[in-house]
Amino acid sequence: MQYQQGDRLWIPDEEHAWLCGTVIFVSPSSIDLNTEFGLRKINIANLKGQMGVAKLEPCGNHLGESVDNLVDLDELSEGAILHHVRNRFSRKVIYTHVGSILVAVNPFEKLNIYGTNEMKRAQACCSGNLPTLYPHVFVSASLAYQQLCSNRKNQSVLISGESGAGKTETTKKVLAFLASVAPAAGQLGEEAGIETKILQSNPLLEALGNAKTLRNDNSSRFGKWMQVGFDERCAIQNCEVVNYLLEKSRVVGQSPRERNYHVFYQLLGGAPPDLRQELHLQGPEQYRYLNQSGCTAIDGVDDAADFRSVWASMNTLQFSEETVRAIWRLLAGLLQLGNIGFQEGELQDSSAVTPASEQALLHCGELLGLGREAFRFCLTEKRTQMARGSILNKPLSVSQAADNRDTLAKAIYSGLFDWTVRTVNILLKTKDAPLSVGILDIFGFEVFDVNSFEQLCINYANEKLQFHFNEVIFSQERDMYEQEGIALSQVVFEDNGPCVELIEGRTGLISLLEDECSVGANGSDLLFIAKVQKEFGEGRPARNDHFKKNKVRPECFSVSHFAGDVEYSVTGFVEKNRDSLSSTSREVLELSSLPLLAELFAPSAEAVAASEFSRGRGKGSGQPAKATLGSQFRSQLVGLVRNLRLTEPHFIRCVKPNQQKKGGLFDGPLALRQLRYAGLFEAIRIRKSGFAYRASLRAFASAFQVLLDGLPARLDAHRKQFVNNEASGQPQERAFCCQLLEMVTALGALAREDWHVGSSKVFLKTNGHRL
């Protein structure tokens, strides 16, 4: 690419991600550019090595404008997209369209843009009473609802982003809009109050599934799909929630300055005196599962008030008083469980409950309805069935007993969470509904210093959803091209299917991990990675370019995701995937005198059915092995994407502007990384692979008629006739645009394959519109 003095170009920058620079000097090997932060010298001979890019993209002509939909820019590039998102954010405009995708930047402050008037404006916009669809979460929700009612086809709203990007609040806004604009379900003799119940389920699910992290004071630690059902009148009829991958490890430990799940602090802060006495409650600093991170409170958050909201939520959802009390008992019991410590036992490699922990053992057993000695036994020993059917009691070492205690706590809490979701579904799905709007609130792509099994699952989910996203974007491009009469070969669709196959395929990472888990005690993390390298490594028949072996650290491997390479450490993969509670502990829990706890661990037909997906099988017992975490998650994702393909999708990509969680601050590199992880630039790449520039016939003619100055009189007269006739028809507009572009082509300024005049739009390849 030839650079000239006066060109305005995007240049990469460490602090700001991208800067607009004006070329002031050009030499054969370098260019000098003026930026708002000083002079920059770029070595164009080594552009890739110095800047990490193949070429410097033009800044375009819209830098000072507020553009609602960024695909209307004359230049589509990372720098341009980031610049306009940042500029709009600085004016407290947090929503921006990129094509059909809504970008929502978390303002970290209250904005007065969500009232009833805004809902009415969004409805008017989607009804055609406003000229264009302006960017706003209510407009996205309104469009989904309008298309549900007019097309009679199920809709989906897919909300993604990293922790702190605002996914939870965006989901609430979509739900609030649907509940507000849909006809009341109570009309015509139908049951009233379903809208209120759906909204009231949020405080309960947030209390159990959200927590304070370093990135977000109210971070959802699970993914969820909320399917809101509508009847033939498009009134809300029911709701069903599917939860994905709760972060169980948070129950027993948190990183510094983070908290456990909100519900624990709410219980301790808001329980009335009689309940505090009944549950043996103390302050959060007295519980090991709460006091290790150095954070037990959140600025501006009233845990006691939130406790009352959660209790009110359960009352609205018609939880019985007995059930509510049982939930409080389980949570209090878990706090006591964490306070049970262990010391060396009388036998070698055995353990015993410490004398200082006896009271915690007593209170925990009482709250959970467990016999004291049976409970002690399941904490410090495990019962193993030998080959000939004999039973062997094997003592646990101190470290094994502590791990066993924590496994028990995680199993009880996750069981309670799953039970709560099922119960909410029973209460919210009392009637069938022919139509639905599904809302997906799911974790964004994750990359940490050390990435383990949890990050692989999360990134697999994002990879799977990106595959669906690419399919949708490509489908939209294909439909437009067909409508405009353009050959489909113009669009290149680079899908991420091979990466998805690497993870979920018949011999992919999850299946190989299943194989390793199925061999019992002989399975190990290093044997798993050896199998992976044997299957996908260099020179193997099934070699996959998305898999990379670490030649220095044998416990690590990398996956080339759509958002970039991620290195994973397999340490703990096998144990985390097994996600298993010892049969000894399970038997004790099944005999609990607390009905809710016994119900959580009672064998269910659902669990047996789910385990069919697992490759592991019980040996000799005739019973299927418990489905592993990876197999369950894979099954859920396959089902989710299958359902999504039956809907008309609406995408919302949430962006966190800074790590300080403060209003008005915009961290360019942080935002750019999230925009990349959101797949936005892949959508733009798909667009740019064909005809990136699109304009209506009249808009194109008006913008480019200056090219006709000094042209032959025949064409110039045609131009004047067209320009002066506001009522000119589309055939004349099309003929004018064709003649203009043919003229430019004849002059050698544009190749014929670089443009196309469709039935309603003009299409130009990248660079064509810069003439």
N, C-alpha and C positions, 0 to 999 in steps of 0.2 A: 504494500500500500504506500502511495506517495503522500508525504506530508508537506503542507505548504504553510508559509507564514500567515497567521490569522486564523488558522484552523482551531476549533475548540474541541478538545479530546478528553475522554475519560482516562485518568491514569490511576492505577492501584496505589493505595496509601495505607500504611500500617495503622494509623490512628483513626482515620475516617473511612476506610475501606475503599472509597472511590472519590477522586477530586476532579473537578472540571478545570482544565488548564488550557490557556491560549498560547499557541505556538508563536514565539517571537524570533527564533533563529533555527535554521535548518542547515546541517552539514551532512556530508555523505554517511557519517557514522552515528550522528546523534542529533537530538532536537532539544531546544530549551523551551520550557513552558512557564508562563506566569500563572500562579494559582492564588487563591485568597490567603494562602498560608506561606507565600513566598515562591522563589524560583525553584524549578525542578529540571534536572538534566537527565534525559533518557537516552541510553545507548541502544539505538534501534537495530544495531547489528547483533546484539545479544538480548533482544527484547524478552524472549522466553525465559532466559536465565535470570535477568535482572528483575523483571516485573511479573513473570509467571503467566503472561498472556501472549498469544500469537500476534495480535495487532491491537492498536489503540482505536477504540470506537468513537465516532463523532458524538458530540453532546446533543446535537439537534437544536431546534428553534423554539422549544417550549419550556425552557428552564424556569422562567419567571411566572409561568401560568399554573393555575390549579386545575389539573386535569382529573376528572372523575374516573375515567377508564383509561388505563395506561397503554392499552393496545392502540389508542388513538394517537399516540406519540409518533412523530416522524422518525424517531430512532428508538429501537427496542434493544436495550442492553442492560447488564447488571447495574452499571453506573446510573443510567437514566431511571430505572425502576426504583433504586434505593434513594436517589435524589428526591424524587417526587413524593415517595412515602414519608421521607424525613421532613420535607417542606410542609406537607399537609399536617403532619403531627405537630409541628411547631406552631401551627395556627389552630390547634386543638380539633383538627379534622382527622379522626382516627380510622375512618373507613375509606377504602379505595378499591375500585374494581381493576382486575387484570383479566380482561376478557369476561368470562362468566364467573370468575373466582372472586370472592370477597376477601380482601386482606383487612384484618382487624388488629390494630395496634393497641395494646393495653395502656390506657392513659394513666393508671395509678392515681387517679383522682376522680371525684364525682363530676359528671358532665350532665347538664340538663338537656338531654337529647332522647329521653326514653318515656316521655309522658303520653297521655291519651291522644293529644294532637299529633304527635309524631306517628302513632299507630294509624290514625286516620289518613295522614299524608302518605304513608307507605301503601295503604290500601288504594288510595286514589292513583298513586303512581303505577301500581300493577294493573289497575283497571283501565289504563290508557288515558287517564285524565291529565297526566304529565307527559311531556315529550320523550323523556328518557328515564331509564331505571337508575336512580341515584344510589350511590353505595351506602347501605345501612343494613344492620342485622335485621331490622323489621321488614325491610324490602325483600331480603332473601327469604324470610319466613312467610311474608305475604305472597311472594311469587310461588312458593311451594304450595301454600293453601289454595291459591287461585287455580293452579294447574291441577291440583287434586280434584277440585270441584268441576272444572271445565273439561279436563281430559279423562276424568274417572280412572286415573292411573296412580298407583302408589308413588309417593315421593320420599326422598331421603335428604337430610341435611348433614353433611359430613364436616365435623368440627375437629381440627387438629392443631397441634402446637406444643411447645415444650412447657414444662412446669413454670407457672407464673405468667403465661401468655394470655390468660383470660378465657380458657375453654369453658370452665364451669360457669362463669358469669354469662358467657355467650349462650350456652345451653339454656340457662334460666330465662334469658331474654326471648329466645325462640319459643319456649314453652309458654311464657307469659303472653306472648302475642297470640299464639294459637288459642289459648284459653279465653282470651279477651274477645277475639273476633268471631269465633265459631258460634253458631246458634246454641242457646242453652239446651243442654240435654234434658232438662226437666220439662220441656214443653211436650205437649201431646201425650201426657201420662207417663213419660219415661222417668227413670230414676234421676233425681237431681243430685248435684254436688260432686260429680266425677271430676270436673275441672279443678275444683278446690282440693280434692284428694290427691290428684296428680301433683299439683304445686306443693302440697304439704308433705309429700313423700321426700322432697329434697332435703329438708333439715335432718331427717332421720338418716338417710343414706350418706349425707355429707358428714354427720357426726361419726359414723362408723367407718367411712371410707376415705376421709380427708384428714390431712395433718399439716402442721407447719414444717416447711423445709427451708433450706437456705435461700431457695429461689422464690418461694411463694408461701404466704401465711395461711393459705387455704388450698393446698395442693391435693387434687384428686389422686389417690394412690391406687386407682383401678380404672379400667376403661368400662364404658357402658354404652349400650344401645337401647334407647327408649323408643318403643314403637307405639305411637298414639293412634288408636283406632277411631274411625269416623263412620257414621251411618250414611244412608242415602241422602239425607239432608245436609251432610257435611257437618253435623254436630258431633262433638267428642263423645265417644261411646265407651272407650276403655283405654288401658295402657299396660304395656308389658315391658319389663326391664331385663336385659341380659347383661351380666357383669363379666369382666375379663381381667384375669391376672392380678388379683389383690396382692399388694406388697406385704407378705406375711412377716418378713424379717423385721419390719418396723415394730411389731408387737413386743419383741424382746430386746431391741436395741436401736438406738438412733445415732446419727452423726452429731458432732458438737453443734450446739445452737439450733437443733431441730427438736421436734416433739413427737411423742407417740400419737395415736389417733385422738382426735378432739374429744371423743365421748368420755375418755377416762378423766380428763380435766374438768369436763362439764359435770360429771357425776360428783367428783370431789368438791367442786366449787358450789354446786347448786342443790345438793340433796338436803331435804329438811332434816331437823334433828333426829326424829324417830327413825328415819331411814339410815342416817349416818350410824346410829347406834346398832341397828339391826345388821348392817353390812360391815361393821368394825372399820369404818372409814377414818383415814387420817389425812394429813396434807400430802401433796404429790412428792415432796422431798423425802418422804418416808418409804417410798416404793422403788425397788431396784429397777423395775421396768420403766420408771419415769425420771429417775434422778441422775442418770449417767451422762446426759448430754449437756447439762448446765442450763437448760431452758425449760421452764414449767409454765410460763405465761407469755402472752402475745400482747404487745402494745395496742390499745384501742379495742381489745376483744374482752367481752364480759362473759366468762365461762358460765357463771351462774344464770345469767339471762338466757344463754343458749341452751342450757339444760332445761329450762322451762319451755323453750320453743320445741325442743325434741320431745318432751313429754306431751306437749299439746299436739304435736304431729302424730304421735302414736294414738292419742285419743281420737283425732280426726279420722285416722285410718281404722278406727274401731278395734285396736288391740285391747284385749281384756286386761283388767287390772292384774290378774294372776300372771299373765304373760309379761307385762311390763315389769313386775317385781322379779320375775325369773331372769329377765335380761339384766337388770341391775345386779342380781346375785352372781350371774356368770362373770360380769365385768369385775366386780369386787373380788371374786374368787381368783381371777387371773392376776390381779395385783398382789394378792397374798402368795400365789404360786411363785411369782418372781422373787419373793423374799426367802424362799426355802433354799438354804445352802447345804453343802455336803463336805464331809471330811473322810479321811481314810477309814475303812471298816476293819473289822477284826481279821478277816481273811485277806490274803494277798490280792491286789487288784480289785478290791471290793470297796464299797462306799457306804456311808450312813448319813442320815440327816443330822446336822449339827445341833447341839443342845439349844443354841440361841435361836434356831429355826423351828423349834417344836410348836411354839404358839402359832406361827404362820401356817404350819402343817395342819394344826387343829382348826384354825379359822378357814383355811382353804377347803379342807374336807367337809366342814360344816356347810359352807356356802355352796359348794358344788354337789352336795349330797352323796359324798363318797365315804365308805367305811375307812376308818383311820389306818388300820394295819394293811388293808388291801391297797390303799392309796400309797402308803409308804413302800410297799413291795413293788408296785409298778414304777415307782420313781428310781429305785436302786437295784432292781433285778429285772431280768426278762426271762420268760418261759419259752423254750425252744423245743419243737417237736423233732425227734430224731428219726432216722430212716425206718426203723422197725416199729414206729408208733409210740415209743417211750417218750416221756417228757423230762427235759433237763432244765433246772433253774440255774441261770448263769448270772453271777453278780456283775454289776457295772462298776467301772472305775469312777473316781471322782469326776474326771472330765466327761466321761460317758454319761454319768448321771445328770450333770449340768446340761449337756446337749439334749438328753432325753426330756428333761423338764421344759426346756425351751421349745422342743418339737411339740410337746403336749400343749403348751400355751398357744403356739401358732395354729395347731389343728383346731383347738376349741374356738379361737377367735374367728378363723376363716370359716369354720362351720357355722358360727353364729351369723356371720355376714351373709353367707349363702342362704341360710334359713330365712333371714330378714328379707332378702330380695324375693325369695319364693313366696313368702307370706304377703308382701306388698303386692306381688303380681296376682295372687288369689283375690285380694281385696279390690284391686283395680280392674281386673279382667272378669267382670261378672257377665258380660254379654259379648257375643261375637260381633265383628265389624267388617264390612266388605272392603273398606278403604283404610289407608294408613299413611302417616308421615313418620318416618323413622329418623331419630336424631342420634348421631354417633359422636360421642365425646370420648376421644381416645388419646393416649399418651403419644407424644411426638418422638421423633428420632433421638436417640441418646448416644453420646460418646463421652466417656469418662477416662481418667488416667488408667484405671483398671476396669475392664468390661468383662462381666461374667454371664452366667446363664440367663439372668433376668434381662440384661441388655440385648442378648441374642433374640429372646422372645419378643421384646418390644420392637426391635428393629426389623424382625421378621414380619410383625404386624404392619409396620409402616411400608415395608417392601411390597407386601401383598396388596395394601391399599393403594400404593403408588401404581402398581400394575393396573388396578381398576381405574385409577385416575387417568393414566395414559390412554387406556381404552376409550374412556369417555371423551377426552379431549380430541383424540384422533377421530372418533366417531362424529363429533361435532364438526370438525374440519371436513371430513368426508361428505357429510350431509350438505354443508354449504357449497363445497366444490361441485357436487352433483347438481344442486339447484342452479348454480351459475354456469353449468356446462363446461367445467374445467376437468381435464384428465386427472384421475386420482394419483397417477404416478408422480405428480409434482410434489406430493407430501411424503416425507420419509418418517416412518414410525419406528423409533428405536426403543423397543420394549425391554423391560427388565426381567422377562420371563426366565432366562437362565439362572439369575440369582435366586428367584423364588424357588425354582426347581432344585437348586443346590441345597436349600434349607428343608423344603417340604416333600421332595420327590421320593419315589419308592425306595431309593438307596441314598437319600439325602441325609443331612446332619441329624435331623430328628429321628429318622429310622435307625441310623447307626447308633445313636445314643440309646434308643429303645433296646437294641440288641445287647448293648453293654449292660444295661440295667437288668435284663432278663436272666443273666448268668449268676445272679445273687452276689454273694460275698466275693466272688472271683472278679467281678467287674471293677474297673478302675478308670480314672480320668485319662491316664497316659495310654492305656490300651484303646480307649475311645479315639484319641487323637491319632494314634497309629493306624486305626482302621480308616479314619477320614483321609489321611495322607495316602494310604494304599488305594483308596477309591478314586480320589480326585487330584492327586499329585501329578507332577510333570511326567509325561511319558505313559500315563495310564489311559486305557481306552475311554474311560468316562471323565477324562480331564475336564475341569471346569475353570475357565479363566477368572471367575469371581472368587476362587479359593486361592489363598497364598500361604505357603508354609513358612514358618519362622525358623530360619536355619540356626539361629543363636539360642533361642529359648524353646525347647521342645514342647513345653506346656502351652504354647501360644500359637494361634493361627489368625489370619486376617480374612475378612470377607469384603469384597468390593461392592458396596451397596450403591444405590442410585445417588445417595447423598455424599458418598466418599468412602474411603477405606476405613474399616474399624478392626482393631486387633482385640481378640478375645483370649482370656486366660481360661483354660478348661478346669482349673482347680475348683473342685466342688460341683462340677457339672452332673456327675452321676448321682450323687446324693440329693442334690436339689431337684433333679428330674424325678427321682423316685418319690419324693414328697410323701414319705410313708411314716405312719405312726405304728409303733410296735403293736403286735397283736395282744400283748399283755396289757398295755395301756388301754387299748380299744375295748377289751373285755371288761375292764374295770369301769370305764365310762358308760358302757352300755347298761350297767347295773345301777347307775346313779338313781337316787331317790328324787332328784330334781327332774321332772318329766321332760323339760326342754332339753337338758343336756343329754339325757338318754335318747331322745329323738334325733339329736344331731349325729349320733354314731350308730344308730340302728341300720342294719343292712337294708338297702333300698333297690328296687328294680331299676331305678334311674342309674345308680352307680354301676350295676351289672351291665346295663346297656351301653353306658359310656366306655366301659372297659373293653368292649368288643373292638374298639378302634386301636387298642394297644396291641403291639406285636407280642408282648410278654404273656405267657400263660402259666397258670399254676401247674405244678408238676405232680401228677398222681392223685390230686384231690378232686379232679374233675371240675374245679371252679376256676373261672377266669381270674387272672391276676389284676390287682387294682390298676386302673389306667394311670399312666404317669402324667406329670404336669405338662410335658411337651406334647404328648399325644392328645390330651384334652384341649389344649390351646390350639393345636393345629386343626382339630375337628371343629372347634368354635369358629375359627377364621374362615375355613372353607365354607361353612354354613352361612357366615355373615356375608361374604362376597357373593355367594349364590343368591342371597336375598337382595343384595344391593343391585345386582344386575337386572332385577325385576322392577326397579324403581327409576324415576327420573331424578337425577342427583343435583344437589346444590352444594357447592364447596365453600367453606369458610376456613381460611388459614389465619390463625391467631399468632401474633408476634409480640414478644417481650422486648421493650425498647432499652431496658437497662437492668443491671443486676442489683442496683440499690433500691429498687421498688419505689422510686420517687417520680412524681409528675414532672413533665417538662424536659427530662433527660433522654437523649437519644444516642445510643452507642452504635455507630455505623457497622463495625465488624460483627457485633453480636446480632444485629438485625439482619445483616446480609447472610450470615450463616443460617439463620432460621428460614429466610426466604429460599435459600438453596435446598434446605432439608424439606421444605414444604412442596417441592417439586414445581415451583412457579417457573423457574427458568427452563425446565424441561418442556413445559407447556409453550413457552415462548419459542424454544428451539424447534418444536414441532411446527409452530406457525411460520417461523423464519425459513424452515426447510422448503416451504412452498413459496407462496406469495405473501410476504410479511405485511406489505402495505395494502390496505383496503380503504376505499372511499366510495360514497354514492356517486352516481354519474354526474349529478349537478355539482356536488361539492368538488369533485375532481376538476371539472371544467372551469369552475370559478377560480380554483386555486392555481391552475396551470395555464389559463388563457393568455398570460403574459408571454408565453412562448410563441404566440402567434404574431407578435409585433413584427412588421416588416415582411410577413409571408405573402405568398401569391394572393392576389385579390380575391380569387374564388373562395379560398378557404377562410380568408379574413372576413369576407361578406357573410359566409356561413356562421362564423363566430359571432358577428354583430347580430345576426338574426336570432341566434340562440340566446345570447346574453340579454337582449332586449325583450325577449318573450318569456315572461315569468311562467306562463301557462303552457310552455312547450311540452310536448308529450315525451314519454320515455324512449320511443324509437328514435326521435330526433336527437335526444340527449346521447343515446348510445352511438348513433352515427357520427356525431360531433367528436366524441371521445376517441372512437376508432380512427377517424381521419387525423386527429391530433397525434396519436401515438404512432400511426403509420408514417407520418411526416418525420417525427423524431427518429424513427427507425431508419428511414431512407437517408437521413443525414449522417447515419452511422453512430449516433449518440446512444442508441439503445438496441439491444439484440431482440429479435422477434420473440424468442422463448422467454424473455424477461417480463412480459406483460400479457394480460388477458382482460378483455372487456366482457363481463358477464351480463346477465339479464338485468341486474340492478346495481352492480358495483364494478369499479375498476380495480384490478389486482396488479401489483407490481412486485417484482423480486426486490430483495434488499439491495440498496444502492440505486435502484431505478428512479426513485422519487427524489434523489438528491440532485438531479440534473438541473 
